[in-house]
């Protein structure tokens, strides 16, 4: 039944309402099924339902895993619920997912979305292993909120710069009407990557 729910809840040709009928009829729910329905609600832009389902999951003592929390974090981003997002951050730590890059990258994205750049940087700094997503999310976040110098400092501290990071930094310059810097960085990228 889990596969039926997955097909209906998350595929592009699925039917979330049918998945929910199957979900409601199951006597024994598990983390996998909850994760699938959470993702289905998030994909259907029903972020309020993600939060209700997460709370219900906790109430019936179904233990979240590292795949449960990212959709919940994303739902708070859409709703711009800063305090609730911080509570989910506490859940991430309490449940032992403080070193999981998937959860941590979603937390960085959430804090950037809230314009809580210090919190985003704190999560970033505490990462054991920073990947392309974490670097690019933070660079984009600083530039999105107009902190171009901070974005460039972070960009320059990257040991290996991927094309997403280069493009994020060039976009930061363009968005802030720093066209000369954008052209210079574009030339530098071309020389480095080719």
MOKA-V318096 format. One record per pair of residues at least 4 apart in sequence whose ideal C-beta (glycine too) atoms are under 8 Angstrom apart, sorted by the first residue. I is the first residue (numbers start at 0). J is the second residue. If there is no record, write none. Layout:
i->I j->J
i->I j->J
//
This chain:
i->0 j->4
i->0 j->21
i->0 j->25
i->0 j->32
i->1 j->5
i->1 j->29
i->1 j->31
i->1 j->32
i->1 j->35
i->2 j->6
i->3 j->7
i->3 j->18
i->3 j->21
i->4 j->8
i->4 j->18
i->4 j->21
i->4 j->22
i->4 j->32
i->4 j->35
i->4 j->36
i->4 j->39
i->5 j->9
i->5 j->10
i->5 j->35
i->6 j->10
i->6 j->13
i->6 j->18
i->7 j->13
i->7 j->14
i->7 j->15
i->7 j->17
i->7 j->18
i->7 j->21
i->7 j->39
i->8 j->13
i->8 j->15
i->8 j->18
i->8 j->19
i->8 j->35
i->8 j->36
i->8 j->38
i->8 j->39
i->8 j->40
i->8 j->42
i->9 j->13
i->9 j->35
i->9 j->38
i->9 j->39
i->9 j->42
i->13 j->17
i->13 j->18
i->13 j->39
i->14 j->18
i->15 j->19
i->15 j->39
i->15 j->40
i->15 j->43
i->15 j->45
i->16 j->20
i->17 j->21
i->18 j->22
i->18 j->35
i->18 j->36
i->18 j->39
i->19 j->23
i->19 j->36
i->20 j->24
i->21 j->25
i->22 j->28
i->22 j->32
i->22 j->36
i->25 j->32
i->28 j->32
i->28 j->33
i->28 j->59
i->28 j->61
i->29 j->33
i->29 j->61
i->30 j->34
i->30 j->56
i->30 j->61
i->30 j->62
i->30 j->63
i->30 j->64
i->30 j->66
i->30 j->67
i->31 j->35
i->32 j->36
i->33 j->37
i->33 j->52
i->33 j->56
i->33 j->61
i->33 j->63
i->33 j->67
i->34 j->38
i->34 j->64
i->34 j->66
i->34 j->67
i->34 j->70
i->35 j->39
i->36 j->40
i->36 j->52
i->37 j->41
i->37 j->49
i->37 j->52
i->37 j->53
i->37 j->67
i->37 j->70
i->37 j->71
i->38 j->42
i->38 j->70
i->39 j->43
i->40 j->45
i->40 j->46
i->40 j->48
i->40 j->49
i->40 j->52
i->40 j->70
i->40 j->74
i->41 j->45
i->41 j->46
i->41 j->49
i->41 j->70
i->41 j->73
i->41 j->74
i->44 j->77
i->45 j->49
i->46 j->50
i->46 j->73
i->46 j->74
i->46 j->77
i->46 j->78
i->47 j->51
i->47 j->74
i->47 j->78
i->48 j->52
i->49 j->53
i->49 j->70
i->49 j->71
i->49 j->73
i->49 j->74
i->50 j->54
i->50 j->71
i->50 j->74
i->50 j->75
i->50 j->78
i->50 j->83
i->51 j->55
i->52 j->56
i->53 j->57
i->53 j->63
i->53 j->67
i->53 j->71
i->54 j->58
i->55 j->59
i->56 j->61
i->56 j->63
i->56 j->67
i->57 j->61
i->57 j->63
i->62 j->94
i->63 j->67
i->63 j->68
i->63 j->90
i->63 j->94
i->65 j->69
i->65 j->96
i->65 j->99
i->65 j->101
i->65 j->102
i->66 j->101
i->67 j->71
i->68 j->72
i->68 j->87
i->68 j->90
i->68 j->91
i->68 j->94
i->68 j->96
i->68 j->102
i->68 j->105
i->69 j->73
i->69 j->101
i->69 j->102
i->69 j->105
i->70 j->74
i->71 j->75
i->71 j->87
i->72 j->76
i->72 j->84
i->72 j->87
i->72 j->88
i->72 j->91
i->72 j->102
i->72 j->105
i->72 j->106
i->72 j->108
i->72 j->109
i->73 j->77
i->73 j->105
i->73 j->108
i->73 j->109
i->74 j->78
i->75 j->79
i->75 j->80
i->75 j->83
i->75 j->84
i->75 j->87
i->75 j->109
i->76 j->84
i->76 j->108
i->76 j->109
i->76 j->112
i->76 j->113
i->78 j->83
i->79 j->112
i->79 j->113
i->80 j->84
i->81 j->85
i->81 j->113
i->81 j->115
i->82 j->86
i->83 j->87
i->84 j->88
i->84 j->109
i->84 j->110
i->84 j->113
i->85 j->89
i->85 j->118
i->86 j->90
i->87 j->91
i->88 j->92
i->88 j->106
i->88 j->109
i->88 j->122
i->89 j->93
i->90 j->94
i->91 j->96
i->91 j->97
i->91 j->99
i->91 j->102
i->91 j->103
i->91 j->106
i->92 j->96
i->92 j->97
i->96 j->102
i->97 j->102
i->97 j->103
i->97 j->125
i->98 j->103
i->98 j->126
i->98 j->127
i->99 j->103
i->100 j->104
i->100 j->126
i->100 j->128
i->100 j->130
i->100 j->132
i->100 j->133
i->101 j->105
i->102 j->106
i->103 j->107
i->103 j->122
i->103 j->125
i->103 j->126
i->103 j->133
i->104 j->108
i->104 j->130
i->104 j->132
i->104 j->133
i->104 j->136
i->105 j->109
i->106 j->110
i->106 j->119
i->106 j->122
i->107 j->111
i->107 j->119
i->107 j->122
i->107 j->123
i->107 j->133
i->107 j->136
i->107 j->137
i->107 j->140
i->108 j->112
i->108 j->136
i->108 j->140
i->109 j->113
i->110 j->115
i->110 j->116
i->110 j->118
i->110 j->119
i->110 j->122
i->110 j->140
i->111 j->115
i->111 j->116
i->111 j->119
i->111 j->136
i->111 j->137
i->111 j->139
i->111 j->140
i->111 j->143
i->111 j->144
i->113 j->118
i->114 j->144
i->115 j->119
i->116 j->120
i->116 j->140
i->116 j->141
i->116 j->144
i->116 j->146
i->116 j->149
i->117 j->121
i->118 j->122
i->119 j->123
i->119 j->136
i->119 j->137
i->119 j->140
i->120 j->124
i->120 j->137
i->121 j->125
i->122 j->126
i->123 j->129
i->123 j->133
i->123 j->137
i->126 j->133
i->129 j->133
i->129 j->134
i->130 j->134
i->131 j->135
i->131 j->161
i->131 j->163
i->131 j->164
i->132 j->136
i->133 j->137
i->134 j->138
i->134 j->153
i->134 j->157
i->134 j->164
i->135 j->139
i->135 j->161
i->135 j->163
i->135 j->164
i->135 j->167
i->136 j->140
i->137 j->141
i->137 j->153
i->138 j->142
i->138 j->150
i->138 j->153
i->138 j->154
i->138 j->164
i->138 j->167
i->138 j->168
i->138 j->171
i->139 j->143
i->139 j->150
i->139 j->167
i->139 j->170
i->139 j->171
i->140 j->144
i->140 j->150
i->141 j->146
i->141 j->147
i->141 j->149
i->141 j->150
i->141 j->153
i->141 j->171
i->142 j->146
i->142 j->147
i->142 j->150
i->142 j->167
i->142 j->168
i->142 j->170
i->142 j->171
i->142 j->174
i->142 j->175
i->143 j->171
i->143 j->174
i->145 j->175
i->146 j->150
i->147 j->151
i->147 j->171
i->147 j->172
i->147 j->175
i->147 j->177
i->148 j->152
i->149 j->153
i->150 j->154
i->150 j->167
i->150 j->168
i->150 j->171
i->151 j->155
i->151 j->168
i->151 j->171
i->152 j->156
i->153 j->157
i->154 j->160
i->154 j->164
i->154 j->167
i->154 j->168
i->157 j->164
i->160 j->164
i->160 j->165
i->160 j->188
i->160 j->191
i->161 j->165
i->162 j->166
i->162 j->188
i->162 j->192
i->163 j->167
i->164 j->168
i->165 j->169
i->165 j->184
i->165 j->188
i->165 j->192
i->166 j->170
i->167 j->171
i->168 j->172
i->168 j->184
i->169 j->173
i->169 j->181
i->169 j->184
i->169 j->185
i->169 j->188
i->170 j->174
i->171 j->175
i->172 j->177
i->172 j->178
i->172 j->180
i->172 j->181
i->172 j->184
i->173 j->177
i->173 j->178
i->173 j->181
i->177 j->181
i->178 j->182
i->179 j->183
i->180 j->184
i->181 j->185
i->182 j->186
i->183 j->187
i->184 j->188
i->185 j->189
i->186 j->190
i->187 j->191
i->188 j->192
i->189 j->193
//
